[in-house]
Amino acid sequence: MLLIYTPKKTTRKIYIFDLLIYHICGYEYKITSDKKVFNKYDGAKINYSNKPSDNNELFIFANELLESKGVFELNIESVLYKDIPVIFFSDNKESCLPFDPFAASFYFVSRYEEYLPHKKDEHGRFEAKESFAYKNGFLEKPVVNQYASILNRLIKEKYPTLKPSKKNTYQFIPTYDIDIAYDYKGKGFFRTIGGYVRSLIKRDIKSIKERTKVLTGQKKDTFDTYTYLINLHKKYNIKPYYFFLVGDYGLKDKNLSIFNTSYQQLIKKLGDYGINGVHPSYNSNYDINKLKEEIRRLSSVLNRKIKHSRQHYIKLNIPYTYQKLIEVGITKDYSMGYASHIGFRAGICSPFLFYDLDREEISKILITPFAVMDCTLKEYMKLNTNNSFERVKSLIDEVHKVNGLFITLWHNVSLCDFMEWKGWKELYVKIFDYAAGKKT
């Protein structure tokens, strides 16, 4: 067992020790603030303070962040340590590292910077370009996992007989947001008539014929890519996650009605082959009653409690979104990522509990970050399919190096291989094959 000495136990320290030392590195550990107990201990130990002792220890000079409370403007800068971007650099000559991996990791995973004043985009979101990682060129690096790897190497070198109680391995999980289940099918009388009228006004005869063939059962709906996905997942023996938009129809929420039989059948069918979660609507973000109703609707269709979620439009407002999700019983969320850029919003490619800086407490919701979204590549970053693959391949390689979890966010619509999405189905299969084929 590893013993960690720190002069003052704080919730922040307990949280980040647990994440780095146990959940990522895999070591059982205890914390002590008793210097005598620490000095007498003859096993593996870390001294996390501002002064080393004369014992056989790993001394890491502690930044004051983990003993602070509240959120303040911090004067931080990024430097390279063994080609890895680090923050909270220290010139303490006795420290075994020239930076504080615990404080640095806490800064990123707590989303400290998102509590500070910042410019929001048109949807009220914290943008990638506002982040420290983006501004310093390492948003596409899972730096927290890299810090854990550095720690792990130090521990192994200093204490070769200490063995981890668990070992993480690289994993790939595909996830899907079902915003618009079908192009023509199941839209209801008024939306269907409206569709025909719009096509007539535009003199879009092709669309009229297409809609008619789908509605009369002569052709499969363009957005119905579900059987294809089921077979793809079976091929690689992977269980996917599906997030369903079930809110009321609106300008930003153009889903099918949850009361539509076709939609209900689809939700139940995909639930047999994967894990289903709620996709809280755009309009539910600031209305907890709407959120509760959407969870109730999905729960009634599936006849089970809903524990998983991902925000529509990645409309994540920290910490309030998580506080509301916890209040309504969601225990796992998959919204941690950016719409405008690929990479690691929290600097990590492992699941982690959310730390609520408003309340200075470790919350009960597990955050599972995604690294890439189809719309990000095509619509925000304006990449073609070839460039997209190279960028995603690089992300996968980074995650694989640190035995992390690689998560994709895709939509059924982008797999239709039609019009503006022509060629993107082939890209997805290429990404899927590369991600699923990686071995630890």
C-alpha positions as CSV (number, residue, x, y, z in Angstrom):
1,M,0.0,0.0,0.0
2,L,1.1,3.6,-0.7
3,L,1.1,6.1,2.1
4,I,0.7,9.8,1.2
5,Y,1.7,12.5,3.6
6,T,0.1,15.9,3.4
7,P,0.1,18.5,6.3
8,K,-3.6,19.2,5.7
9,K,-6.3,16.9,4.4
10,T,-8.7,18.7,2.1
11,T,-11.6,17.5,0.0
12,R,-9.7,18.6,-3.1
13,K,-6.7,16.4,-2.2
14,I,-8.8,13.4,-1.3
15,Y,-10.6,13.7,-4.7
16,I,-7.5,14.1,-6.9
17,F,-5.4,11.4,-5.0
18,D,-8.3,9.0,-5.5
19,L,-8.5,9.8,-9.2
20,L,-4.8,9.7,-10.1
21,I,-3.4,7.2,-7.6
22,Y,-6.2,4.7,-7.4
23,H,-8.5,5.0,-10.4
24,I,-5.8,5.6,-13.0
25,C,-2.6,4.2,-11.6
26,G,-4.4,1.5,-9.7
27,Y,-2.6,1.7,-6.3
28,E,-4.3,1.2,-2.9
29,Y,-3.3,4.2,-0.7
30,K,-3.9,6.0,2.6
31,I,-3.5,9.6,3.5
32,T,-1.9,10.8,6.8
33,S,-1.2,14.2,8.2
34,D,0.9,12.7,11.0
35,K,4.6,13.2,10.2
36,K,5.7,10.7,12.8
37,V,3.4,8.0,11.3
38,F,4.7,8.8,7.9
39,N,8.4,8.8,8.9
40,K,8.0,5.4,10.6
41,Y,6.4,3.8,7.6
42,D,8.9,1.7,5.7
43,G,6.8,1.0,2.6
44,A,6.1,3.1,-0.5
45,K,5.3,6.7,0.3
46,I,4.8,10.1,-1.2
47,N,5.4,13.3,0.7
48,Y,3.1,16.0,-0.8
49,S,4.0,19.1,1.0
50,N,6.4,22.1,0.7
51,K,9.3,20.4,2.5
52,P,10.9,16.9,2.2
53,S,11.8,14.7,5.1
54,D,14.9,12.6,5.4
55,N,13.1,9.4,4.7
56,N,13.0,7.1,1.7
57,E,10.2,8.9,0.0
58,L,9.0,10.5,-3.2
59,F,8.8,14.2,-2.5
60,I,6.4,16.3,-4.6
61,F,6.4,20.0,-4.0
62,A,2.7,21.0,-3.4
63,N,1.1,23.9,-5.0
64,E,-1.4,25.8,-2.8
65,L,-4.4,25.2,-5.1
66,L,-5.5,22.1,-3.3
67,E,-5.6,23.9,0.0
68,S,-7.6,26.8,-1.3
69,K,-11.4,27.2,-1.4
70,G,-13.4,29.0,-4.0
71,V,-12.3,30.1,-7.5
72,F,-9.9,32.9,-8.3
73,E,-8.0,34.1,-11.3
74,L,-4.7,32.1,-11.5
75,N,-1.5,33.1,-13.2
76,I,-0.6,29.9,-14.9
77,E,1.5,29.1,-17.9
78,S,2.4,26.0,-19.8
79,V,5.9,24.5,-20.1
80,L,7.1,21.2,-21.5
81,Y,8.4,18.4,-19.3
82,K,9.6,15.4,-21.3
83,D,7.5,16.7,-24.2
84,I,4.4,16.8,-22.1
85,P,2.6,20.2,-21.4
86,V,2.5,20.8,-17.7
87,I,1.3,23.7,-15.5
88,F,2.1,24.7,-11.9
89,F,5.8,24.5,-12.6
90,S,8.1,24.5,-9.6
91,D,11.7,25.3,-9.3
92,N,12.1,23.4,-6.0
93,K,15.3,21.4,-6.5
94,E,14.3,18.7,-4.0
95,S,11.0,17.8,-5.6
96,C,11.1,14.7,-7.8
97,L,9.0,16.5,-10.4
98,P,9.3,20.1,-11.6
99,F,5.5,20.6,-11.5
100,D,2.6,19.6,-9.3
101,P,0.7,16.7,-11.1
102,F,-2.1,16.7,-8.5
103,A,-2.9,20.5,-8.7
104,A,-2.5,20.4,-12.5
105,S,-4.9,17.5,-12.8
106,F,-7.4,19.1,-10.5
107,Y,-7.4,22.3,-12.5
108,F,-8.3,20.5,-15.6
109,V,-10.8,17.9,-14.4
110,S,-12.7,20.3,-12.1
111,R,-13.1,22.6,-15.1
112,Y,-11.8,25.4,-12.9
113,E,-11.6,27.9,-15.8
114,E,-15.2,27.4,-16.7
115,Y,-16.2,29.0,-13.4
116,L,-14.3,32.2,-14.2
117,P,-15.7,35.0,-16.4
118,H,-15.6,34.0,-20.1
119,K,-17.3,34.6,-23.4
120,K,-20.1,32.1,-24.3
121,D,-21.1,31.2,-27.8
122,E,-24.6,31.6,-29.3
123,H,-25.9,28.6,-27.4
124,G,-24.5,29.7,-24.0
125,R,-21.6,27.3,-24.2
126,F,-18.0,27.6,-23.0
127,E,-16.1,27.3,-26.3
128,A,-13.0,25.3,-27.0
129,K,-11.1,28.4,-28.1
130,E,-11.6,29.9,-24.6
131,S,-9.8,27.0,-22.9
132,F,-6.3,27.1,-21.6
133,A,-5.5,23.8,-23.4
134,Y,-6.6,25.1,-26.8
135,K,-4.8,28.4,-26.4
136,N,-1.6,26.5,-25.5
137,G,-1.9,23.9,-28.2
138,F,-2.6,20.7,-26.3
139,L,-6.3,20.2,-26.3
140,E,-5.8,17.0,-28.3
141,K,-3.6,15.5,-25.5
142,P,-5.1,13.7,-22.5
143,V,-2.6,15.5,-20.2
144,V,-4.2,14.2,-16.9
145,N,-3.6,10.6,-17.9
146,Q,-0.1,11.6,-19.0
147,Y,0.6,13.1,-15.6
148,A,-0.7,9.8,-14.0
149,S,1.7,7.9,-16.2
150,I,4.6,10.0,-15.0
151,L,3.6,9.4,-11.4
152,N,3.3,5.7,-12.1
153,R,6.8,5.5,-13.6
154,L,8.2,7.3,-10.6
155,I,6.4,4.9,-8.1
156,K,7.6,1.8,-10.0
157,E,11.2,3.0,-10.2
158,K,11.3,3.9,-6.5
159,Y,9.2,1.0,-5.2
160,P,9.5,-1.9,-7.7
161,T,7.8,-4.4,-5.3
162,L,4.7,-2.3,-5.0
163,K,2.0,-3.8,-7.2
164,P,-1.2,-2.1,-8.3
165,S,-4.5,-3.7,-7.3
166,K,-6.1,-3.0,-10.6
167,K,-4.9,-2.3,-14.1
168,N,-6.6,-0.1,-16.7
169,T,-6.7,-1.1,-20.4
170,Y,-7.5,0.8,-23.5
171,Q,-11.2,0.7,-24.4
172,F,-13.4,2.0,-27.2
173,I,-17.1,2.9,-26.8
174,P,-19.2,4.2,-29.7
175,T,-22.0,6.5,-28.7
176,Y,-24.9,8.0,-30.7
177,D,-27.3,10.9,-30.3
178,I,-30.6,10.3,-31.9
179,D,-31.8,13.8,-32.6
180,I,-33.8,13.1,-35.7
181,A,-34.7,9.4,-35.8
182,Y,-36.1,9.4,-39.3
183,D,-36.1,11.8,-42.3
184,Y,-39.7,11.2,-43.4
185,K,-41.1,8.3,-41.3
186,G,-43.2,9.0,-38.2
187,K,-43.4,12.8,-38.5
188,G,-47.2,12.9,-38.0
189,F,-49.9,14.4,-40.3
190,F,-49.1,18.1,-40.0
191,R,-45.3,17.8,-40.2
192,T,-45.7,15.5,-43.2
193,I,-48.1,17.8,-45.0
194,G,-45.8,20.7,-44.2
195,G,-42.9,18.8,-45.7
196,Y,-44.8,18.2,-48.9
197,V,-45.7,21.9,-49.1
198,R,-42.1,23.0,-48.6
199,S,-41.0,20.7,-51.4
200,L,-43.7,21.9,-53.7
201,I,-42.7,25.5,-53.1
202,K,-39.1,24.7,-53.9
203,R,-40.2,22.5,-56.8
204,D,-38.2,19.7,-55.2
205,I,-39.9,16.8,-57.1
206,K,-37.1,14.3,-56.0
207,S,-37.9,15.0,-52.3
208,I,-41.6,14.5,-52.9
209,K,-41.0,11.1,-54.6
210,E,-38.6,10.1,-51.9
211,R,-41.0,10.9,-49.1
212,T,-43.9,9.1,-50.8
213,K,-41.8,5.9,-51.3
214,V,-40.8,5.9,-47.6
215,L,-44.3,6.5,-46.4
216,T,-45.8,3.8,-48.6
217,G,-43.2,1.3,-47.5
218,Q,-41.5,1.1,-50.9
219,K,-38.2,2.4,-49.6
220,K,-36.2,2.5,-46.3
221,D,-36.0,5.9,-44.6
222,T,-32.8,7.7,-45.4
223,F,-31.9,8.2,-41.7
224,D,-32.7,4.6,-40.8
225,T,-29.1,3.4,-40.3
226,Y,-29.9,1.4,-37.2
227,T,-29.7,-2.2,-38.6
228,Y,-26.3,-1.3,-40.1
229,L,-25.1,-0.1,-36.7
230,I,-26.3,-3.2,-34.9
231,N,-24.4,-5.4,-37.3
232,L,-21.3,-3.3,-37.0
233,H,-21.3,-3.5,-33.3
234,K,-21.9,-7.3,-33.4
235,K,-18.9,-7.7,-35.7
236,Y,-16.6,-6.2,-33.1
237,N,-18.6,-7.4,-30.0
238,I,-19.0,-3.9,-28.7
239,K,-21.9,-2.5,-26.8
240,P,-22.8,1.1,-27.8
241,Y,-24.7,3.9,-26.0
242,Y,-27.7,5.6,-27.5
243,F,-29.1,9.0,-26.3
244,F,-32.7,9.8,-27.3
245,L,-34.2,13.3,-27.7
246,V,-37.7,13.0,-26.3
247,G,-38.5,16.6,-25.4
248,D,-41.3,18.7,-26.9
249,Y,-40.8,19.7,-30.6
250,G,-39.1,23.1,-30.9
251,L,-36.7,25.2,-33.0
252,K,-33.7,23.3,-31.7
253,D,-35.5,20.1,-30.8
254,K,-36.8,18.6,-34.0
255,N,-37.2,15.0,-32.8
256,L,-40.1,12.7,-33.4
257,S,-42.8,12.7,-30.7
258,I,-42.2,10.2,-28.0
259,F,-45.8,9.2,-28.4
260,N,-45.1,8.0,-31.9
261,T,-45.2,4.2,-32.2
262,S,-42.3,4.0,-34.6
263,Y,-40.1,6.0,-32.3
264,Q,-41.0,3.9,-29.3
265,Q,-40.3,0.7,-31.2
266,L,-36.9,2.1,-32.2
267,I,-36.0,3.0,-28.7
268,K,-36.9,-0.5,-27.4
269,K,-35.1,-2.2,-30.3
270,L,-31.9,-0.3,-29.7
271,G,-32.2,-0.9,-26.0
272,D,-31.9,-4.6,-26.7
273,Y,-28.5,-4.1,-28.4
274,G,-27.0,-1.3,-26.3
275,I,-27.4,1.1,-23.4
276,N,-30.0,3.8,-23.7
277,G,-29.9,7.2,-22.1
278,V,-31.8,10.5,-22.3
279,H,-30.7,13.4,-24.5
280,P,-32.0,16.4,-22.5
281,S,-33.5,18.9,-25.0
282,Y,-32.2,22.3,-25.7
283,N,-35.1,23.8,-23.9
284,S,-34.7,21.7,-20.8
285,N,-31.3,23.1,-19.9
286,Y,-32.6,25.7,-17.6
287,D,-36.0,24.1,-16.8
288,I,-35.7,21.2,-14.4
289,N,-39.4,20.3,-14.8
290,K,-38.9,19.7,-18.5
291,L,-35.9,17.6,-17.7
292,K,-37.9,15.5,-15.2
293,E,-40.6,15.0,-17.8
294,E,-38.2,13.9,-20.5
295,I,-36.6,11.4,-18.2
296,R,-40.1,10.1,-17.2
297,R,-41.1,9.7,-20.8
298,L,-38.1,7.7,-21.7
299,S,-38.4,5.6,-18.6
300,S,-42.0,4.8,-19.3
301,V,-41.1,3.5,-22.8
302,L,-38.2,1.4,-21.6
303,N,-39.8,0.4,-18.3
304,R,-36.6,1.1,-16.4
305,K,-34.9,3.9,-14.5
306,I,-32.8,6.2,-16.7
307,K,-29.3,6.8,-15.3
308,H,-27.4,8.0,-18.4
309,S,-27.5,11.3,-20.2
310,R,-25.9,13.6,-22.7
311,Q,-27.0,17.2,-23.4
312,H,-28.4,18.1,-26.7
313,Y,-26.1,20.6,-28.5
314,I,-23.5,19.7,-25.8
315,K,-25.2,22.5,-23.9
316,L,-23.2,22.0,-20.7
317,N,-23.2,24.8,-18.2
318,I,-20.9,23.9,-15.3
319,P,-21.7,23.3,-12.5
320,Y,-25.5,23.9,-12.9
321,T,-26.2,21.2,-15.5
322,Y,-24.6,18.6,-13.3
323,Q,-26.4,19.8,-10.2
324,K,-29.7,19.5,-12.0
325,L,-28.9,16.0,-13.4
326,I,-28.0,14.8,-9.9
327,E,-31.2,16.2,-8.6
328,V,-33.3,14.1,-11.0
329,G,-31.4,10.9,-10.5
330,I,-28.9,10.8,-13.4
331,T,-25.7,9.1,-12.2
332,K,-23.6,9.1,-15.5
333,D,-23.2,11.8,-18.0
334,Y,-21.5,11.8,-21.4
335,S,-21.5,15.6,-22.3
336,M,-17.9,16.4,-21.4
337,G,-16.5,17.5,-24.8
338,Y,-16.6,20.4,-27.1
339,A,-18.9,20.9,-30.1
340,S,-16.4,23.2,-31.9
341,H,-13.2,21.2,-31.5
342,I,-12.1,17.6,-31.0
343,G,-10.0,16.7,-28.0
344,F,-10.2,16.4,-24.3
345,R,-12.2,19.2,-22.6
346,A,-11.2,18.1,-19.1
347,G,-7.7,16.9,-20.2
348,I,-8.6,13.3,-19.4
349,C,-9.7,10.2,-21.2
350,S,-11.0,8.3,-18.2
351,P,-14.3,8.5,-16.4
352,F,-14.2,10.7,-13.3
353,L,-16.5,11.9,-10.6
354,F,-17.4,15.6,-11.0
355,Y,-16.0,17.9,-8.4
356,D,-18.4,20.8,-7.6
357,L,-16.3,23.9,-6.9
358,D,-19.4,25.9,-6.0
359,R,-20.0,23.5,-3.1
360,E,-16.5,22.2,-2.6
361,E,-17.6,18.6,-2.7
362,I,-17.2,15.4,-4.6
363,S,-20.4,14.9,-6.5
364,K,-22.2,11.6,-7.2
365,I,-22.3,11.9,-11.0
366,L,-19.7,10.1,-13.0
367,I,-18.4,12.0,-16.0
368,T,-17.4,10.0,-19.1
369,P,-15.7,12.4,-21.7
370,F,-16.0,12.0,-25.4
371,A,-13.1,12.9,-27.7
372,V,-14.7,13.5,-31.1
373,M,-18.1,14.3,-32.8
374,D,-19.0,13.9,-36.4
375,C,-20.5,17.5,-36.7
376,T,-17.3,18.9,-35.1
377,L,-15.1,17.5,-37.9
378,K,-17.4,18.5,-40.7
379,E,-19.3,21.6,-39.7
380,Y,-17.1,23.3,-37.1
381,M,-13.5,22.4,-38.1
382,K,-14.4,22.1,-41.9
383,L,-12.3,19.0,-42.4
384,N,-12.7,16.6,-45.3
385,T,-12.9,12.8,-44.6
386,N,-9.2,12.2,-45.2
387,N,-8.1,15.0,-42.9
388,S,-10.7,13.9,-40.4
389,F,-9.3,10.4,-40.2
390,E,-5.8,11.5,-39.6
391,R,-6.9,13.8,-36.8
392,V,-9.1,11.1,-35.1
393,K,-6.4,8.5,-35.6
394,S,-4.0,10.7,-33.6
395,L,-6.6,11.0,-30.8
396,I,-7.0,7.2,-30.7
397,D,-3.2,6.8,-30.5
398,E,-2.9,9.3,-27.6
399,V,-5.7,7.4,-25.7
400,H,-4.1,4.1,-26.4
401,K,-0.7,5.2,-25.0
402,V,-2.2,5.9,-21.6
403,N,-4.6,2.9,-21.5
404,G,-7.6,5.3,-21.6
405,L,-11.2,5.2,-22.8
406,F,-11.8,6.5,-26.4
407,I,-15.4,7.6,-27.0
408,T,-16.9,8.8,-30.3
409,L,-20.1,10.8,-30.6
410,W,-21.9,10.1,-33.9
411,H,-25.4,10.6,-35.3
412,N,-27.6,8.2,-37.3
413,V,-28.0,11.0,-39.8
414,S,-24.3,11.3,-40.6
415,L,-24.3,7.6,-41.6
416,C,-26.9,8.0,-44.3
417,D,-24.2,8.4,-47.0
418,F,-26.4,10.9,-48.7
419,M,-26.0,14.5,-49.9
420,E,-23.7,16.5,-47.6
421,W,-22.9,13.3,-45.6
422,K,-21.7,11.4,-48.7
423,G,-18.5,9.6,-47.8
424,W,-18.8,10.0,-44.0
425,K,-20.2,6.5,-43.5
426,E,-17.0,5.1,-45.0
427,L,-15.0,7.4,-42.7
428,Y,-16.8,6.2,-39.7
429,V,-16.2,2.6,-40.5
430,K,-12.5,3.4,-41.0
431,I,-12.4,5.2,-37.6
432,F,-14.4,2.4,-36.0
433,D,-12.1,-0.3,-37.4
434,Y,-9.0,1.5,-36.2
435,A,-10.4,2.3,-32.7
436,A,-11.8,-1.2,-32.2
437,G,-8.7,-2.9,-33.5
438,K,-6.3,-1.3,-31.0
439,K,-4.9,-3.6,-28.4
440,T,-3.3,-2.6,-25.1
